[in-house]
Amino acid sequence: MVLYEVGERISEVYFPDDAMISYLSGTAEGESLEVSVIGNEGVVGIASVLGESTAFRALVQIPGSAYSMKGEVLRREFKRYEGLHRILLHYTNGLIVQLAQTAVCNKFHSVEERFCRWLLMAHDRSAGDTLPMTQEALARVLGSRRASVSVVAASFQKKGTIRYSRGMMRILDRKDLEASSCECYETISAAHS
């Protein structure tokens, strides 16, 4: 489900509970890449606080529940309540770190490292160990070929780190994912704590 397209004015903001939303950035040719994920640590549509339209496509990556609020209400309360002001600025800083670190990760790290980073981030934002995600969708968000993601997934399944079947990935050994991930996971996680 698409929540926003690029350039849309944000009328509703969403606070995911157990859903995960991806921000996708794209080209004029229609190619896109995931630049950040938002789960229960954040708010989808934070640009509404500035009265701005969205710069990203917002796509529900893992279905679940979320609370919604009118963007104008969030803007008004942001101006009135210092505590909310502080929380949203801290979150926005974490989002900026995530955007920058994801760009670095996509450029310099292997498909295996990015695969592990993404699964860990999704696991942090989900209610359980099973993630509804196809290899095709994961290849799209990682900006990689499906064949490359299949090889990596098969390798981790053989080691007993994950189990996957059509459209589902189950994390069995989180410690191995952490050991196989690049430093980007820790950098992004620290920015949101």
ABEGO torsion letter per residue (X at the ends): XBABBBGBBBABBBBBAABBBBBBBBBAAGBBBBABBBBAABBBGAAAAAGBBBABBBBBABBEBBBBBBAAAAAAAAAABAAAAAAAAAAAAAAAAAAAAAAAAAAABBAAAAAAAAAAAAAAABABABBBBBAAAAAAAAGBBAAAAAAAAAAAAAAGABBBBBGBBBBABAAAAAAABBAAAAAAAAAAX
